[in-house]
């Protein structure tokens, strides 16, 4: 029988909820106020959606309208943007719990307290906190993704052969895409799974079902091409690769270090494999270095691009972190399916401005829910490793909130 959640972890959960309320009251935001700015910019679109779901998004947002439509319905009830934000702040407190029940379906473990503390890490991922404060569409997409993930593993654990839970799963991910369209990457993951593990008949039925779910999206894109054309692409795929891979170092570093501390299995740290991945990373770096363009890097380089320039006056640290982290990504996500998904996320964020927050909590959720990485086993089985990861994200949040990076002068 699975153990119940400890009083200590329940207290941590309630305390974390309280900190969200404090963040709301203080109107906390990231560097240069991106979340509050986005809320103010898109509220005009929310007002227009009160009149029609097919209101023109130009020039307010390039994201699909479902989240903003939900905000418009809430504002019809509350008639106050601040109250709508507060309501969404309370709704966001459910996200870690939804993550928890999805993980319980995913893993057969007796110690649910470990899973619970992993889920509490979300409270201290900066973009999640700022999204909670400013009713950002990340909250809506996370809710649909986590419910869809729960239904997916519910289907896996069910004795029924009709795959009824998969239809609910696909619906939830379609709804996530109607708030943030780049989550369509997940569709590839599920369709590949169905193709490999189900009959061709099931694959065909679910593919047709997915096509039907996507038809409103194609119509919206046809009617408002700004949802695609409004994106400002970097114009250089190597800029995207260098910047996004380096940005992911924030998330791969604790996974690697905590495994070093707690994991004694030699197959995790295969020296031969590490050397091979390092050589591959060097080759990819040299190709990228010869073809990237610093003059149009803009905000596409990520946090370490800015850090390297501000503190050291050059990009050597940025380049080194790219090589190191590409090696870590290849090592941690050793499965080909995982590599496909992770690099899909890397390249789908290819605009001229790619902030650190775009990957939050996307990479964290994928790692624990869907990846086959051996590096997550230590967190599932070892409570001390899970608490250390929790501590890392608390530290990460406070560093982000201090805004040290943008206060460093040249």
LORO-459421 format. One record per residue (C-alpha): residue in three letters; x, y, z. Coordinates in steps of 0.05 Angstrom, whole numbers, plus 5000, padded with zeros to 4 digits. Layout:
<sites>
<site code="Ala" px="X" py="Y" pz="Z"/>
...
</sites>
This chain:
<sites>
<site code="Unk" px="5000" py="5000" pz="5000"/>
<site code="Unk" px="5026" py="5069" pz="4982"/>
<site code="Unk" px="5044" py="5114" pz="5040"/>
<site code="Unk" px="5004" py="5177" pz="5050"/>
<site code="Unk" px="5035" py="5246" pz="5041"/>
<site code="Unk" px="5072" py="5267" pz="5104"/>
<site code="Unk" px="5050" py="5327" pz="5145"/>
<site code="Unk" px="5117" py="5359" pz="5131"/>
<site code="Unk" px="5106" py="5357" pz="5055"/>
<site code="Unk" px="5034" py="5382" pz="5063"/>
<site code="Unk" px="5062" py="5440" pz="5104"/>
<site code="Unk" px="5113" py="5455" pz="5049"/>
<site code="Unk" px="5057" py="5454" pz="4997"/>
<site code="Unk" px="5014" py="5502" pz="5037"/>
<site code="Unk" px="5074" py="5547" pz="5051"/>
<site code="Unk" px="5091" py="5547" pz="4977"/>
<site code="Unk" px="5019" py="5568" pz="4961"/>
<site code="Unk" px="5027" py="5625" pz="5011"/>
<site code="Unk" px="5089" py="5649" pz="4976"/>
<site code="Unk" px="5050" py="5653" pz="4911"/>
<site code="Unk" px="5000" py="5699" pz="4945"/>
<site code="Unk" px="5058" py="5742" pz="4970"/>
<site code="Unk" px="5086" py="5744" pz="4899"/>
<site code="Unk" px="5018" py="5766" pz="4874"/>
<site code="Unk" px="5013" py="5822" pz="4926"/>
<site code="Unk" px="5082" py="5846" pz="4908"/>
<site code="Unk" px="5069" py="5841" pz="4833"/>
<site code="Unk" px="5134" py="5804" pz="4824"/>
<site code="Unk" px="5159" py="5796" pz="4753"/>
<site code="Unk" px="5222" py="5777" pz="4714"/>
<site code="Unk" px="5276" py="5821" pz="4685"/>
<site code="Unk" px="5248" py="5881" pz="4646"/>
<site code="Unk" px="5177" py="5861" pz="4669"/>
<site code="Unk" px="5160" py="5812" pz="4613"/>
<site code="Unk" px="5100" py="5780" pz="4646"/>
<site code="Unk" px="5066" py="5842" pz="4670"/>
<site code="Unk" px="5080" py="5874" pz="4603"/>
<site code="Unk" px="5050" py="5815" pz="4567"/>
<site code="Unk" px="4988" py="5818" pz="4611"/>
<site code="Unk" px="4978" py="5892" pz="4597"/>
<site code="Unk" px="4990" py="5883" pz="4522"/>
<site code="Unk" px="4943" py="5824" pz="4515"/>
<site code="Unk" px="4887" py="5851" pz="4558"/>
<site code="Unk" px="4864" py="5892" pz="4499"/>
<site code="Unk" px="4856" py="5826" pz="4462"/>
<site code="Unk" px="4818" py="5797" pz="4521"/>
<site code="Unk" px="4770" py="5855" pz="4517"/>
<site code="Unk" px="4759" py="5842" pz="4443"/>
<site code="Unk" px="4747" py="5768" pz="4456"/>
<site code="Unk" px="4687" py="5786" pz="4499"/>
<site code="Unk" px="4652" py="5804" pz="4434"/>
<site code="Unk" px="4678" py="5747" pz="4390"/>
<site code="Unk" px="4723" py="5686" pz="4396"/>
<site code="Unk" px="4748" py="5704" pz="4326"/>
<site code="Unk" px="4773" py="5773" pz="4346"/>
<site code="Unk" px="4835" py="5796" pz="4309"/>
<site code="Unk" px="4898" py="5783" pz="4352"/>
<site code="Unk" px="4939" py="5836" pz="4317"/>
<site code="Unk" px="4982" py="5867" pz="4347"/>
<site code="Unk" px="4972" py="5838" pz="4416"/>
<site code="Unk" px="4996" py="5766" pz="4414"/>
<site code="Unk" px="5020" py="5710" pz="4369"/>
<site code="Unk" px="4991" py="5656" pz="4414"/>
<site code="Unk" px="4926" py="5621" pz="4399"/>
<site code="Unk" px="4864" py="5649" pz="4434"/>
<site code="Unk" px="4839" py="5596" pz="4482"/>
<site code="Unk" px="4874" py="5623" pz="4545"/>
<site code="Unk" px="4854" py="5694" pz="4530"/>
<site code="Unk" px="4783" py="5673" pz="4516"/>
<site code="Unk" px="4781" py="5640" pz="4585"/>
<site code="Unk" px="4806" py="5706" pz="4615"/>
<site code="Unk" px="4751" py="5743" pz="4578"/>
<site code="Unk" px="4697" py="5698" pz="4607"/>
<site code="Unk" px="4726" py="5707" pz="4677"/>
<site code="Unk" px="4726" py="5782" pz="4668"/>
<site code="Unk" px="4653" py="5780" pz="4649"/>
<site code="Unk" px="4642" py="5750" pz="4718"/>
<site code="Unk" px="4691" py="5791" pz="4759"/>
<site code="Unk" px="4694" py="5854" pz="4717"/>
<site code="Unk" px="4763" py="5869" pz="4745"/>
<site code="Unk" px="4831" py="5849" pz="4715"/>
<site code="Unk" px="4864" py="5844" pz="4784"/>
<site code="Unk" px="4810" py="5797" pz="4809"/>
<site code="Unk" px="4819" py="5754" pz="4746"/>
<site code="Unk" px="4894" py="5751" pz="4761"/>
<site code="Unk" px="4880" py="5731" pz="4833"/>
<site code="Unk" px="4832" py="5677" pz="4811"/>
<site code="Unk" px="4886" py="5650" pz="4764"/>
<site code="Unk" px="4937" py="5653" pz="4820"/>
<site code="Unk" px="4893" py="5606" pz="4861"/>
<site code="Unk" px="4882" py="5561" pz="4801"/>
<site code="Unk" px="4958" py="5556" pz="4790"/>
<site code="Unk" px="4965" py="5524" pz="4859"/>
<site code="Unk" px="4932" py="5462" pz="4831"/>
<site code="Unk" px="4987" py="5452" pz="4778"/>
<site code="Unk" px="5038" py="5417" pz="4825"/>
<site code="Unk" px="4983" py="5371" pz="4849"/>
<site code="Unk" px="4963" py="5353" pz="4777"/>
<site code="Unk" px="5036" py="5339" pz="4765"/>
<site code="Unk" px="5036" py="5293" pz="4826"/>
<site code="Unk" px="4976" py="5251" pz="4804"/>
<site code="Unk" px="5007" py="5245" pz="4734"/>
<site code="Unk" px="5071" py="5219" pz="4765"/>
<site code="Unk" px="5033" py="5170" pz="4808"/>
<site code="Unk" px="5003" py="5141" pz="4745"/>
<site code="Unk" px="5071" py="5140" pz="4712"/>
<site code="Unk" px="5112" py="5106" pz="4767"/>
<site code="Unk" px="5100" py="5045" pz="4809"/>
<site code="Unk" px="5131" py="5069" pz="4874"/>
<site code="Unk" px="5108" py="5061" pz="4946"/>
<site code="Unk" px="5139" py="5126" pz="4970"/>
<site code="Unk" px="5092" py="5179" pz="4943"/>
<site code="Unk" px="5126" py="5231" pz="4987"/>
<site code="Unk" px="5186" py="5231" pz="4940"/>
<site code="Unk" px="5141" py="5243" pz="4880"/>
<site code="Unk" px="5105" py="5298" pz="4918"/>
<site code="Unk" px="5169" py="5337" pz="4935"/>
<site code="Unk" px="5191" py="5332" pz="4862"/>
<site code="Unk" px="5125" py="5364" pz="4842"/>
<site code="Unk" px="5134" py="5420" pz="4893"/>
<site code="Unk" px="5196" py="5443" pz="4854"/>
<site code="Unk" px="5148" py="5474" pz="4804"/>
<site code="Unk" px="5129" py="5527" pz="4856"/>
<site code="Unk" px="5199" py="5556" pz="4852"/>
<site code="Unk" px="5210" py="5554" pz="4777"/>
<site code="Unk" px="5213" py="5629" pz="4762"/>
<site code="Unk" px="5169" py="5629" pz="4700"/>
<site code="Unk" px="5115" py="5589" pz="4737"/>
<site code="Unk" px="5113" py="5640" pz="4794"/>
<site code="Unk" px="5111" py="5699" pz="4748"/>
<site code="Unk" px="5057" py="5665" pz="4705"/>
<site code="Unk" px="5016" py="5653" pz="4768"/>
<site code="Unk" px="5021" py="5726" pz="4787"/>
<site code="Unk" px="5003" py="5752" pz="4718"/>
<site code="Unk" px="4952" py="5701" pz="4693"/>
<site code="Unk" px="4999" py="5678" pz="4637"/>
<site code="Unk" px="4980" py="5625" pz="4587"/>
<site code="Unk" px="5033" py="5579" pz="4614"/>
<site code="Unk" px="4986" py="5561" pz="4671"/>
<site code="Unk" px="4930" py="5541" pz="4623"/>
<site code="Unk" px="4976" py="5499" pz="4579"/>
<site code="Unk" px="5008" py="5465" pz="4639"/>
<site code="Unk" px="4940" py="5445" pz="4666"/>
<site code="Unk" px="4918" py="5414" pz="4600"/>
<site code="Unk" px="4985" py="5379" pz="4591"/>
<site code="Unk" px="4984" py="5349" pz="4661"/>
<site code="Unk" px="4912" py="5325" pz="4655"/>
<site code="Unk" px="4929" py="5296" pz="4587"/>
<site code="Unk" px="4991" py="5262" pz="4615"/>
<site code="Unk" px="4949" py="5232" pz="4672"/>
<site code="Unk" px="4899" py="5204" pz="4621"/>
<site code="Unk" px="4956" py="5177" pz="4578"/>
<site code="Unk" px="4985" py="5136" pz="4635"/>
<site code="Unk" px="4915" py="5118" pz="4659"/>
<site code="Unk" px="4906" py="5086" pz="4591"/>
<site code="Unk" px="4972" py="5050" pz="4599"/>
<site code="Unk" px="4951" py="5022" pz="4666"/>
<site code="Unk" px="4880" py="5005" pz="4644"/>
<site code="Unk" px="4856" py="4935" pz="4626"/>
<site code="Unk" px="4809" py="4965" pz="4573"/>
<site code="Unk" px="4829" py="4955" pz="4501"/>
<site code="Unk" px="4789" py="5011" pz="4471"/>
<site code="Unk" px="4840" py="5066" pz="4486"/>
<site code="Unk" px="4785" py="5112" pz="4511"/>
<site code="Unk" px="4834" py="5150" pz="4555"/>
<site code="Unk" px="4878" py="5166" pz="4495"/>
<site code="Unk" px="4821" py="5205" pz="4464"/>
<site code="Unk" px="4817" py="5248" pz="4526"/>
<site code="Unk" px="4893" py="5255" pz="4526"/>
<site code="Unk" px="4894" py="5279" pz="4454"/>
<site code="Unk" px="4837" py="5328" pz="4469"/>
<site code="Unk" px="4875" py="5358" pz="4528"/>
<site code="Unk" px="4938" py="5367" pz="4486"/>
<site code="Unk" px="4897" py="5399" pz="4431"/>
<site code="Unk" px="4869" py="5448" pz="4481"/>
<site code="Unk" px="4940" py="5463" pz="4505"/>
<site code="Unk" px="4959" py="5478" pz="4432"/>
<site code="Unk" px="4901" py="5526" pz="4427"/>
<site code="Unk" px="4935" py="5567" pz="4481"/>
<site code="Unk" px="5007" py="5557" pz="4458"/>
<site code="Unk" px="5013" py="5525" pz="4390"/>
<site code="Unk" px="5085" py="5500" pz="4397"/>
<site code="Unk" px="5060" py="5445" pz="4443"/>
<site code="Unk" px="5040" py="5409" pz="4379"/>
<site code="Unk" px="5109" py="5378" pz="4386"/>
<site code="Unk" px="5079" py="5331" pz="4437"/>
<site code="Unk" px="5032" py="5303" pz="4384"/>
<site code="Unk" px="5092" py="5272" pz="4349"/>
<site code="Unk" px="5109" py="5237" pz="4415"/>
<site code="Unk" px="5039" py="5207" pz="4422"/>
<site code="Unk" px="5029" py="5188" pz="4350"/>
<site code="Unk" px="5097" py="5153" pz="4348"/>
<site code="Unk" px="5076" py="5116" pz="4411"/>
<site code="Unk" px="5010" py="5094" pz="4381"/>
<site code="Unk" px="5044" py="5073" pz="4316"/>
<site code="Unk" px="5095" py="5030" pz="4354"/>
<site code="Unk" px="5050" py="5001" pz="4408"/>
<site code="Unk" px="4979" py="4998" pz="4380"/>
<site code="Unk" px="4947" py="4968" pz="4319"/>
<site code="Unk" px="4947" py="5006" pz="4253"/>
<site code="Unk" px="4872" py="5013" pz="4261"/>
<site code="Unk" px="4881" py="5049" pz="4328"/>
<site code="Unk" px="4935" py="5093" pz="4296"/>
<site code="Unk" px="4889" py="5110" pz="4238"/>
<site code="Unk" px="4830" py="5126" pz="4283"/>
<site code="Unk" px="4871" py="5170" pz="4330"/>
<site code="Unk" px="4904" py="5205" pz="4271"/>
<site code="Unk" px="4836" py="5222" pz="4241"/>
<site code="Unk" px="4813" py="5245" pz="4310"/>
<site code="Unk" px="4874" py="5289" pz="4316"/>
<site code="Unk" px="4862" py="5318" pz="4247"/>
<site code="Unk" px="4790" py="5336" pz="4268"/>
<site code="Unk" px="4817" py="5369" pz="4331"/>
<site code="Unk" px="4866" py="5409" pz="4290"/>
<site code="Unk" px="4816" py="5436" pz="4239"/>
<site code="Unk" px="4795" py="5496" pz="4281"/>
<site code="Unk" px="4868" py="5513" pz="4289"/>
<site code="Unk" px="4880" py="5512" pz="4214"/>
<site code="Unk" px="4819" py="5556" pz="4204"/>
<site code="Unk" px="4843" py="5606" pz="4256"/>
<site code="Unk" px="4911" py="5607" pz="4223"/>
<site code="Unk" px="4879" py="5618" pz="4155"/>
<site code="Unk" px="4836" py="5674" pz="4181"/>
<site code="Unk" px="4892" py="5706" pz="4222"/>
<site code="Unk" px="4960" py="5691" pz="4191"/>
<site code="Unk" px="4990" py="5738" pz="4243"/>
<site code="Unk" px="4992" py="5678" pz="4289"/>
<site code="Unk" px="5049" py="5653" pz="4245"/>
<site code="Unk" px="5074" py="5715" pz="4209"/>
<site code="Unk" px="5079" py="5756" pz="4274"/>
<site code="Unk" px="5136" py="5713" pz="4299"/>
<site code="Unk" px="5204" py="5745" pz="4289"/>
<site code="Unk" px="5252" py="5690" pz="4270"/>
<site code="Unk" px="5325" py="5694" pz="4285"/>
<site code="Unk" px="5343" py="5680" pz="4213"/>
<site code="Unk" px="5401" py="5636" pz="4233"/>
<site code="Unk" px="5391" py="5564" pz="4256"/>
<site code="Unk" px="5460" py="5563" pz="4288"/>
<site code="Unk" px="5443" py="5623" pz="4331"/>
<site code="Unk" px="5382" py="5584" pz="4355"/>
<site code="Unk" px="5423" py="5521" pz="4369"/>
<site code="Unk" px="5478" py="5558" pz="4407"/>
<site code="Unk" px="5430" py="5600" pz="4448"/>
<site code="Unk" px="5378" py="5549" pz="4466"/>
<site code="Unk" px="5425" py="5492" pz="4483"/>
<site code="Unk" px="5464" py="5539" pz="4528"/>
<site code="Unk" px="5399" py="5562" pz="4562"/>
<site code="Unk" px="5382" py="5491" pz="4580"/>
<site code="Unk" px="5445" py="5486" pz="4623"/>
<site code="Unk" px="5404" py="5515" pz="4681"/>
<site code="Unk" px="5361" py="5451" pz="4680"/>
<site code="Unk" px="5411" py="5397" pz="4662"/>
<site code="Unk" px="5465" py="5418" pz="4712"/>
<site code="Unk" px="5427" py="5398" pz="4775"/>
<site code="Unk" px="5406" py="5332" pz="4743"/>
<site code="Unk" px="5478" py="5315" pz="4728"/>
<site code="Unk" px="5508" py="5338" pz="4794"/>
<site code="Unk" px="5456" py="5305" pz="4839"/>
<site code="Unk" px="5467" py="5240" pz="4801"/>
<site code="Unk" px="5541" py="5246" pz="4816"/>
<site code="Unk" px="5526" py="5253" pz="4890"/>
<site code="Unk" px="5475" py="5197" pz="4897"/>
<site code="Unk" px="5481" py="5150" pz="4838"/>
<site code="Unk" px="5536" py="5097" pz="4841"/>
<site code="Unk" px="5515" py="5059" pz="4779"/>
<site code="Unk" px="5571" py="5058" pz="4728"/>
<site code="Unk" px="5524" py="5052" pz="4668"/>
<site code="Unk" px="5500" py="5123" pz="4682"/>
<site code="Unk" px="5570" py="5152" pz="4674"/>
<site code="Unk" px="5598" py="5111" pz="4617"/>
<site code="Unk" px="5666" py="5145" pz="4604"/>
<site code="Unk" px="5669" py="5120" pz="4532"/>
<site code="Unk" px="5600" py="5147" pz="4518"/>
<site code="Unk" px="5617" py="5214" pz="4550"/>
<site code="Unk" px="5679" py="5220" pz="4507"/>
<site code="Unk" px="5639" py="5204" pz="4444"/>
<site code="Unk" px="5586" py="5255" pz="4461"/>
<site code="Unk" px="5639" py="5307" pz="4478"/>
<site code="Unk" px="5672" py="5297" pz="4410"/>
<site code="Unk" px="5604" py="5302" pz="4375"/>
<site code="Unk" px="5590" py="5367" pz="4414"/>
<site code="Unk" px="5657" py="5396" pz="4393"/>
<site code="Unk" px="5644" py="5381" pz="4319"/>
<site code="Unk" px="5574" py="5412" pz="4324"/>
<site code="Unk" px="5603" py="5472" pz="4360"/>
<site code="Unk" px="5656" py="5486" pz="4306"/>
<site code="Unk" px="5603" py="5481" pz="4251"/>
<site code="Unk" px="5557" py="5527" pz="4290"/>
<site code="Unk" px="5614" py="5575" pz="4307"/>
<site code="Unk" px="5632" py="5583" pz="4234"/>
<site code="Unk" px="5560" py="5596" pz="4214"/>
<site code="Unk" px="5529" py="5636" pz="4271"/>
<site code="Unk" px="5521" py="5711" pz="4268"/>
<site code="Unk" px="5534" py="5752" pz="4330"/>
<site code="Unk" px="5507" py="5815" pz="4297"/>
<site code="Unk" px="5436" py="5787" pz="4297"/>
<site code="Unk" px="5441" py="5745" pz="4360"/>
<site code="Unk" px="5400" py="5796" pz="4397"/>
<site code="Unk" px="5365" py="5763" pz="4456"/>
<site code="Unk" px="5369" py="5695" pz="4422"/>
<site code="Unk" px="5432" py="5676" pz="4460"/>
<site code="Unk" px="5400" py="5663" pz="4527"/>
<site code="Unk" px="5423" py="5680" pz="4597"/>
<site code="Unk" px="5495" py="5655" pz="4589"/>
<site code="Unk" px="5505" py="5695" pz="4526"/>
<site code="Unk" px="5489" py="5759" pz="4565"/>
<site code="Unk" px="5530" py="5736" pz="4626"/>
<site code="Unk" px="5591" py="5719" pz="4585"/>
<site code="Unk" px="5592" py="5787" pz="4551"/>
<site code="Unk" px="5577" py="5828" pz="4614"/>
<site code="Unk" px="5627" py="5797" pz="4661"/>
<site code="Unk" px="5683" py="5774" pz="4615"/>
<site code="Unk" px="5675" py="5820" pz="4555"/>
<site code="Unk" px="5674" py="5761" pz="4507"/>
<site code="Unk" px="5634" py="5699" pz="4491"/>
<site code="Unk" px="5684" py="5645" pz="4512"/>
<site code="Unk" px="5643" py="5624" pz="4573"/>
<site code="Unk" px="5581" py="5621" pz="4530"/>
<site code="Unk" px="5615" py="5576" pz="4479"/>
<site code="Unk" px="5643" py="5531" pz="4533"/>
<site code="Unk" px="5575" py="5523" pz="4566"/>
<site code="Unk" px="5546" py="5504" pz="4498"/>
<site code="Unk" px="5597" py="5448" pz="4489"/>
<site code="Unk" px="5588" py="5423" pz="4561"/>
<site code="Unk" px="5513" py="5425" pz="4559"/>
<site code="Unk" px="5505" py="5393" pz="4491"/>
<site code="Unk" px="5547" py="5336" pz="4519"/>
<site code="Unk" px="5501" py="5333" pz="4580"/>
<site code="Unk" px="5438" py="5334" pz="4538"/>
<site code="Unk" px="5463" py="5277" pz="4495"/>
<site code="Unk" px="5482" py="5239" pz="4558"/>
<site code="Unk" px="5420" py="5252" pz="4600"/>
<site code="Unk" px="5371" py="5242" pz="4542"/>
<site code="Unk" px="5405" py="5180" pz="4515"/>
<site code="Unk" px="5342" py="5151" pz="4484"/>
<site code="Unk" px="5331" py="5171" pz="4411"/>
<site code="Unk" px="5258" py="5189" pz="4425"/>
<site code="Unk" px="5280" py="5236" pz="4481"/>
<site code="Unk" px="5333" py="5267" pz="4436"/>
<site code="Unk" px="5280" py="5279" pz="4382"/>
<site code="Unk" px="5233" py="5314" pz="4431"/>
<site code="Unk" px="5287" py="5356" pz="4466"/>
<site code="Unk" px="5317" py="5381" pz="4401"/>
<site code="Unk" px="5247" py="5394" pz="4375"/>
<site code="Unk" px="5239" py="5441" pz="4434"/>
<site code="Unk" px="5307" py="5471" pz="4420"/>
<site code="Unk" px="5291" py="5488" pz="4348"/>
<site code="Unk" px="5218" py="5507" pz="4355"/>
<site code="Unk" px="5238" py="5568" pz="4396"/>
<site code="Unk" px="5274" py="5602" pz="4339"/>
<site code="Unk" px="5251" py="5674" pz="4345"/>
<site code="Unk" px="5299" py="5733" pz="4351"/>
<site code="Unk" px="5280" py="5738" pz="4425"/>
<site code="Unk" px="5283" py="5672" pz="4464"/>
<site code="Unk" px="5279" py="5683" pz="4538"/>
<site code="Unk" px="5298" py="5632" pz="4591"/>
<site code="Unk" px="5226" py="5628" pz="4614"/>
<site code="Unk" px="5203" py="5596" pz="4549"/>
<site code="Unk" px="5232" py="5530" pz="4572"/>
<site code="Unk" px="5199" py="5533" pz="4640"/>
<site code="Unk" px="5170" py="5487" pz="4665"/>
<site code="Unk" px="5169" py="5451" pz="4597"/>
<site code="Unk" px="5236" py="5415" pz="4603"/>
<site code="Unk" px="5223" py="5398" pz="4677"/>
<site code="Unk" px="5156" py="5366" pz="4661"/>
<site code="Unk" px="5181" py="5327" pz="4601"/>
<site code="Unk" px="5241" py="5300" pz="4639"/>
<site code="Unk" px="5200" py="5270" pz="4696"/>
<site code="Unk" px="5136" py="5251" pz="4660"/>
<site code="Unk" px="5156" py="5225" pz="4591"/>
<site code="Unk" px="5231" py="5216" pz="4584"/>
<site code="Unk" px="5264" py="5148" pz="4591"/>
<site code="Unk" px="5327" py="5179" pz="4621"/>
<site code="Unk" px="5364" py="5137" pz="4672"/>
<site code="Unk" px="5384" py="5202" pz="4706"/>
<site code="Unk" px="5315" py="5210" pz="4736"/>
<site code="Unk" px="5315" py="5144" pz="4774"/>
<site code="Unk" px="5355" py="5173" pz="4832"/>
<site code="Unk" px="5302" py="5226" pz="4843"/>
<site code="Unk" px="5245" py="5176" pz="4842"/>
<site code="Unk" px="5279" py="5128" pz="4891"/>
<site code="Unk" px="5320" py="5174" pz="4936"/>
<site code="Unk" px="5285" py="5225" pz="4980"/>
<site code="Unk" px="5349" py="5263" pz="4994"/>
<site code="Unk" px="5361" py="5272" pz="4920"/>
<site code="Unk" px="5290" py="5298" pz="4911"/>
<site code="Unk" px="5297" py="5348" pz="4968"/>
<site code="Unk" px="5364" py="5371" pz="4940"/>
<site code="Unk" px="5331" py="5385" pz="4873"/>
<site code="Unk" px="5277" py="5423" pz="4910"/>
<site code="Unk" px="5330" py="5464" pz="4945"/>
<site code="Unk" px="5364" py="5478" pz="4878"/>
<site code="Unk" px="5301" py="5508" pz="4849"/>
<site code="Unk" px="5290" py="5551" pz="4911"/>
<site code="Unk" px="5360" py="5578" pz="4901"/>
<site code="Unk" px="5349" py="5587" pz="4827"/>
<site code="Unk" px="5286" py="5627" pz="4840"/>
<site code="Unk" px="5320" py="5674" pz="4890"/>
<site code="Unk" px="5379" py="5686" pz="4843"/>
<site code="Unk" px="5329" py="5701" pz="4787"/>
<site code="Unk" px="5289" py="5748" pz="4833"/>
<site code="Unk" px="5353" py="5786" pz="4855"/>
<site code="Unk" px="5363" py="5800" pz="4780"/>
<site code="Unk" px="5438" py="5797" pz="4790"/>
<site code="Unk" px="5452" py="5784" pz="4717"/>
<site code="Unk" px="5421" py="5849" pz="4692"/>
<site code="Unk" px="5452" py="5889" pz="4748"/>
<site code="Unk" px="5523" py="5870" pz="4728"/>
<site code="Unk" px="5555" py="5927" pz="4689"/>
<site code="Unk" px="5604" py="5921" pz="4632"/>
</sites>
